[in-house]
């Protein structure tokens, strides 16, 4: 029995040492990475001091060219959009970057990832590597309290991201321009149309709504202008199923809101779209120019 306990103790000790080494190694590797999605994560959290920050999902990531915004407004700009993510990642992003400085404006492109009911734990993907910072810890614990125990294992924090982190550090595949990832190529098919007679409105996920409201309140308190956007979608004639909920939110908290999902200048031009929900580089250029004219008015005192 004594030999068994000795072996178990040695095994546990080796596990702790190896796990700590993995954590330290990946932490150092991430900190020195400037390319790929890992580098973008670092830029958002620890490096950028852009005057204008763009938040949202892939529709932010691919629709807003920060170079055009910067050139036209003479203000620095960074696109912090992240594919498949919304407020449950963007709010911790905001807290982390605003602990270093306060941006002059946040442009938030709203999507179903910010509004719809879904599995909240899927938004941990880009948060885990920053576990240990209060903004990240509080969000992780709020979503799933048991995560605090899983996060004690350093290797778990990089679960599913290890190969990408190494790739981004050595030879990043994903490239961006100030966080912006333009899509090249025109839509060569007709996306299936929604033939239902009306757009049935849905309420916002209450948990996500809480953090949207916190973002609004934080920005107001710290003097950052917050603007909500919904960008174009190909062939869309009906309003978003969350349109009424967004309108209620922006009216209640006096947040400027620009709705372009059904904008006829874009929605039937295949040359502007890569697929049914994403603008290509040509569409993004034209759309960003339109956005600039609108936020000029918001920036006026």
Secondary structure, DSSP 8 states (H G I E B T S, - for coil): -HHHHHHHHHHHHHHHHHHHHHHHHHHHHHHT--SHHHHHHHIIIII---SEEEEESHHHHHH--HHHHHHHHTS-EEE---TT--HHHHHHHHHHHHTT---SEEEEE--HHHHS---GGGGGTTTGGGTTSHHHHHHHHHH-TTHHHHTTSGGGGGTTTHHHHHHHHHH-S---BTTB----S---S-------SS-------HHHHHHHHHHHHHHHHHT-EEEEEE---TT--S--TTHHHHHHHHHHHT-EEEE-TT-TTTTT-GGGBSSSS-B-HHHHHHHHHHHHHHHHHHH--
